[in-house]
Amino acid sequence: MNDTEDRKRRYLLLFGLGARFGPEELQAAYRTLAKLNHPDVATDTGAGMRMVIINEGYRFLKELLDDPRPPSCAEAPEDPCYDRYRRAFKTMSAAFDEYFGEGGRRGAVGDLEALRVRLREAKAQFALLVDDMAYNPYVDDAIDRIAGINKWLE
């Protein structure tokens, strides 16, 4: 596997995206990760470095979208671990979209308790993934997402 393919795989995992993602999916995932890890929100010392990695991943994946060449390999077959990870990531993303007034549902804008309820739901989905699946990169990332969600639940 070459360096570009390895970086792509890692960033797709970080952003919770499949191999055939679109610009809207990428932007939504970026916003979710930024809301979870921005140094103004996440007060731990690693927040700044996480944002550097998130920004670099966003730039890299955006360049892939802008590249007119077809992908070098077909999308991976159905993966139950990825499917469960993606559902949990979407729940987390929807929670932040509602809280910050983005997307279709705006009833919970600024409602911290509603955000926490949705984040608890996402955390439970990530936790089931960790409990039920053999250790793999999705499980590893789910553990990180749980830690990030815990900061919002404090």
Secondary structure, DSSP 4 states (H G I P E B T S, - for coil): --HHHHHHHHHHHHHT--TT--HHHHHHHHHHHHHHH-TTT--STTHHHHHHHHHHHHHHHHHHHH--SPPSSPPPPP-HHHHHHHHHHHHHHHHHHHHHT-SS--TTTT-HHHHHHHHHHHHHHHHHHHHHS-S-HHHHHHHHHHHHHHHHH-
